[in-house]
Amino acid sequence: MGDWLTPSERFTGGVKAVIEDIKARGKKPAIWMAPFIAEPGSAVFREHPEWFVRAENGETLKAEDVTYGGWRCLPWLMLDTSQQAVCDHLTQTVKTMREEWGVELFKLDANYWGALKGKRANPQVTGIEAYRRGMEAIAKGAGDAWLLGCNAPMWPSLGMVDAMRVSDDVERVPHRFSQIARESFFRSWQHQQLWHIDPDCVTLTDIPGQETDDAAYRYHRDVVAAVGGLLLSGDPLAEMDSSAKASFSRLIQRSQLSSAPVQFTDLSLNYGKLALESGETLHAAMTYLKDDWEQLTVTLQNDKAVDWFDYWSGEKLNHERRNSG
């Protein structure tokens, strides 16, 4: 963590070779990085310890001393972007990935740690100001590539990213699917007003250590279809079964029709709809997990007689055209 241009042993031919292979297959390459943090063993910290935020006692500040410490390669140390040299380093790192490697989307994770309070070389620069300076430096290097903010402070990121994660990390458990639904729906108004929203990736199949049942996956796909925004897969695509492939295919079609979210009628978030350019309307009836799943009955209505279909199967739900179903 911190040495973003240095390939790990997993990439024996370097990351650039992997990206060239991606492009050769007709795809656009994207990359993940956490630009504002580094681990103590990184070259950037060993060579430039003066580039990092300090604690009041003058020692290098560890994230775990002031907030959540992070999820791997601990302890996390935060770059001090009140310093121009640090901003130049970020610009050059991202510029190399963009211009030499050909990266077209940067998922910038752990952005929040770039805004933490602490002693910076320029004491007049607040954590928020330092964060925005760092993001400006990244944008300068990225050029016309997309920036996706993740675990980012939202209002300080305004104008700095093209897309924003609006939910917690997805996990293959019902309570997390329900949590992500509420978080995403309450922030769906941001879509194409502030940025493109990202409700985190859709997961439709088990992976080792994370398994759930078909009903939970069906619920999650309903949520993703209702939220709109970016559509990212969190599954190993080659291992998807036919049911997961069919669901993901329909989610792609939904995204092609419109990336807009359904509009809910009230803050219960139980019923929403979205008018599509095709003249059809996507209706979403949602329930949420507390101690148990909430139960509700929703009557779907239209102002003229229409046919009603299940979005996933295409099954017609009415025998005659009707206004409600």
C-alpha positions in Angstrom: 0.0 0.0 0.0 1.5 3.3 -1.1 3.8 2.0 -3.9 1.2 2.0 -6.6 3.6 1.8 -9.6 5.5 -1.2 -8.2 4.0 -4.5 -9.2 3.6 -7.3 -6.6 4.9 -10.8 -7.3 1.4 -11.7 -8.5 2.1 -9.6 -11.6 5.3 -11.1 -12.9 5.1 -9.3 -16.2 4.1 -6.0 -14.6 0.6 -4.4 -14.4 1.1 -2.7 -17.8 1.2 -6.1 -19.5 -2.1 -7.1 -17.9 -3.7 -3.8 -19.0 -2.4 -4.3 -22.6 -4.1 -7.8 -22.6 -7.3 -6.2 -21.3 -7.3 -3.7 -24.2 -6.4 -6.4 -26.7 -9.7 -8.1 -25.7 -11.6 -5.0 -26.6 -12.2 -3.9 -23.0 -11.4 -0.7 -21.1 -9.0 -1.1 -18.2 -9.7 0.3 -14.7 -7.5 0.2 -11.6 -8.0 0.3 -7.8 -5.7 2.4 -5.6 -5.9 4.1 -2.1 -4.0 7.3 -3.0 -3.7 8.9 0.5 -2.3 6.0 2.5 0.8 4.0 2.7 2.1 1.2 5.0 5.4 1.5 7.0 7.2 -0.9 4.8 6.5 1.0 1.6 9.3 2.7 -0.4 7.4 6.0 -0.4 7.5 6.1 3.4 11.1 4.8 3.7 12.3 7.4 1.2 10.1 10.3 2.2 9.0 10.0 5.9 8.6 13.8 5.9 5.7 13.5 3.4 3.3 12.1 6.1 0.8 13.6 8.6 2.2 13.8 12.1 0.7 13.3 15.6 0.9 16.1 18.2 4.1 14.5 19.6 5.7 14.8 16.2 5.7 11.1 15.4 4.1 9.8 12.2 0.3 9.6 12.7 -1.2 6.1 12.5 -4.8 5.9 11.4 -5.7 3.5 14.2 -4.8 6.3 16.7 -7.6 8.6 15.5 -10.1 6.5 13.6 -10.8 3.0 12.1 -7.3 1.7 11.3 -8.0 0.1 8.0 -8.5 -3.4 6.6 -5.1 -4.7 5.5 -1.3 -3.8 5.5 -1.5 -2.0 8.8 -0.8 0.5 10.2 -2.0 3.0 7.7 0.0 6.3 7.4 -1.5 9.3 5.7 0.1 11.4 3.1 0.3 15.2 3.8 -1.1 16.8 0.8 -0.5 20.3 2.2 2.9 19.8 0.7 3.4 20.5 -3.0 5.9 17.7 -3.4 3.3 15.2 -2.2 0.7 16.5 -4.7 3.3 16.3 -7.5 3.9 12.7 -6.5 0.2 11.9 -6.7 -0.1 13.6 -10.1 2.9 11.8 -11.5 1.7 8.4 -10.2 -1.7 8.7 -11.7 -0.4 10.3 -14.9 1.9 7.2 -15.4 -1.1 4.9 -15.0 -3.2 7.0 -17.4 -0.7 7.9 -20.2 1.8 5.0 -20.1 -0.5 2.2 -18.9 -3.7 3.3 -20.5 -6.0 3.2 -17.4 -9.4 4.7 -18.1 -11.1 4.5 -14.7 -9.5 5.0 -11.3 -11.4 3.6 -8.3 -10.0 5.7 -5.5 -10.6 4.0 -2.2 -10.0 5.0 1.5 -10.3 8.7 0.5 -11.6 9.6 3.9 -8.1 9.0 5.4 -6.8 11.9 3.2 -9.0 14.3 5.1 -8.1 13.3 8.7 -7.1 15.9 11.3 -3.4 15.9 12.2 -0.2 18.0 12.1 0.6 19.0 8.5 3.7 20.8 7.2 1.5 23.7 6.4 -0.5 24.4 9.6 -2.9 26.7 7.8 -4.2 23.9 5.7 -7.1 21.9 7.2 -7.8 18.2 6.6 -10.6 19.1 4.1 -8.4 21.5 2.2 -5.5 19.0 2.1 -7.9 16.4 0.8 -9.2 18.6 -2.0 -5.6 19.6 -2.9 -4.8 15.9 -3.2 -7.8 15.2 -5.3 -7.0 18.1 -7.6 -3.5 16.6 -8.0 -5.0 13.2 -8.9 -7.4 14.8 -11.4 -4.6 16.6 -13.1 -2.8 13.3 -13.6 -5.9 11.4 -14.6 -6.8 13.8 -17.5 -10.0 12.6 -19.2 -10.1 9.3 -17.2 -13.0 8.7 -14.8 -12.6 9.0 -11.1 -14.7 6.9 -8.8 -14.6 8.0 -5.1 -15.0 5.2 -2.5 -15.0 5.5 1.3 -14.8 9.2 0.5 -16.1 12.2 2.4 -19.0 13.2 0.3 -19.3 17.0 0.4 -15.5 17.6 0.4 -15.5 15.5 -2.8 -18.0 17.7 -4.6 -16.6 18.5 -8.1 -13.7 16.2 -7.6 -15.0 12.8 -8.9 -17.2 11.6 -11.7 -18.8 8.8 -9.6 -19.3 8.2 -5.9 -19.9 5.1 -3.8 -23.1 5.8 -1.8 -23.3 2.6 0.3 -21.2 0.4 2.6 -19.2 -2.5 1.1 -21.4 -5.3 -0.2 -21.4 -8.7 1.6 -23.3 -11.8 0.7 -25.7 -11.7 3.7 -29.3 -10.6 3.8 -28.8 -7.8 6.4 -26.1 -6.2 4.4 -28.2 -6.3 1.2 -31.0 -4.6 3.1 -28.6 -2.0 4.6 -27.1 -1.2 1.2 -30.6 -0.8 -0.2 -31.6 1.9 2.3 -28.3 3.7 2.0 -28.4 3.7 -1.8 -32.1 4.7 -2.1 -31.7 7.6 0.4 -28.8 8.9 -1.7 -30.1 8.1 -5.1 -31.2 11.8 -5.6 -27.5 12.5 -6.1 -27.3 10.6 -9.4 -26.3 12.9 -12.2 -26.9 15.9 -9.9 -23.6 15.6 -8.0 -22.1 12.6 -9.8 -23.0 9.1 -11.0 -23.9 7.0 -8.0 -22.3 3.6 -7.3 -24.4 1.3 -5.0 -21.4 -1.0 -4.8 -21.1 -4.1 -7.0 -23.9 -6.6 -7.6 -23.2 -10.1 -6.2 -25.3 -13.0 -7.5 -23.2 -16.0 -6.6 -21.3 -17.5 -3.7 -17.6 -17.1 -3.1 -15.5 -19.0 -0.5 -16.3 -17.5 2.9 -19.4 -15.7 1.7 -22.5 -17.7 0.9 -26.3 -17.0 1.2 -29.5 -18.3 -0.3 -31.2 -17.6 -3.7 -33.9 -15.5 -2.0 -31.2 -13.0 -0.8 -29.6 -12.8 -4.2 -33.0 -12.2 -5.8 -33.6 -9.4 -3.3 -30.2 -7.9 -4.0 -30.8 -7.9 -7.8 -34.1 -6.2 -7.2 -32.3 -3.5 -5.3 -29.7 -3.0 -7.9 -32.3 -2.8 -10.6 -34.2 -0.1 -8.6 -31.1 2.0 -7.7 -29.7 2.4 -11.2 -26.4 4.3 -11.3 -23.2 2.4 -12.1 -23.4 -1.4 -12.7 -20.3 -3.2 -11.4 -20.1 -7.0 -10.9 -18.5 -8.4 -7.8 -18.7 -12.0 -9.0 -16.1 -14.2 -10.8 -18.0 -14.0 -14.1 -16.6 -17.3 -15.4 -18.1 -19.2 -12.5 -21.7 -17.7 -12.7 -24.5 -20.3 -13.1 -27.2 -19.9 -15.6 -29.5 -18.1 -13.2 -26.9 -15.5 -12.2 -26.0 -14.9 -15.8 -29.6 -14.4 -16.7 -30.1 -11.9 -13.9 -26.9 -10.0 -14.7 -27.9 -9.9 -18.4 -31.2 -8.2 -17.4 -29.4 -5.8 -15.1 -27.2 -4.8 -18.1 -30.4 -4.2 -20.2 -31.8 -2.1 -17.4 -28.7 0.0 -17.3 -28.8 0.4 -21.1 -32.5 1.6 -20.9 -31.6 4.2 -18.2 -29.2 4.7 -15.3 -31.7 6.8 -13.4 -33.0 5.5 -10.1 -36.7 4.8 -9.4 -38.5 7.6 -7.7 -40.0 6.7 -4.3 -43.4 8.0 -3.2 -42.3 8.6 0.4 -39.5 8.0 2.9 -40.7 4.5 3.7 -39.0 3.5 0.5 -41.6 0.9 -0.1 -42.7 1.8 -3.6 -41.1 3.6 -6.5 -41.3 3.8 -10.2 -39.3 5.0 -13.2 -40.7 6.0 -16.6 -38.5 4.7 -19.4 -38.0 6.3 -22.8 -39.6 3.2 -24.4 -42.9 4.3 -22.9 -42.8 1.5 -20.3 -42.6 2.0 -16.6 -40.4 0.1 -14.1 -42.2 -0.5 -10.8 -40.3 -1.4 -7.6 -41.9 -2.7 -4.4 -39.3 -3.0 -1.6 -39.2 -4.4 1.9 -36.4 -4.3 4.4 -34.8 -6.6 7.0 -35.1 -5.6 10.7 -35.4 -8.5 13.1 -37.4 -10.1 10.3 -38.4 -9.1 6.8 -41.1 -6.4 6.8 -44.3 -7.5 5.1 -46.3 -5.1 2.9 -48.9 -5.2 0.2 -48.6 -2.8 -2.8 -51.1 -2.1 -5.5 -49.5 -1.1 -8.7 -51.5 1.4 -10.8 -51.3 3.0 -14.2 -53.3 5.8 -15.7 -54.3 3.7 -18.7 -54.9 0.1 -19.4 -51.6 -1.8 -19.9 -50.1 -5.2 -19.7 -48.0 -6.1 -16.6 -44.9 -8.2 -16.7 -42.3 -9.6 -14.3 -39.1 -7.8 -15.2 -36.8 -10.8 -14.6 -38.8 -13.6 -16.3 -40.8 -11.6 -18.8 -43.9 -13.5 -17.6 -47.1 -11.7 -18.3 -49.0 -11.1 -15.0 -52.4 -10.2 -16.3 -54.9 -11.9 -18.6 -56.5 -8.7 -19.8 -55.2 -5.2 -20.1 -55.8 -3.4 -16.8 -55.0 -0.3 -14.9 -53.7 -2.1 -11.8 -52.0 -5.4 -11.1 
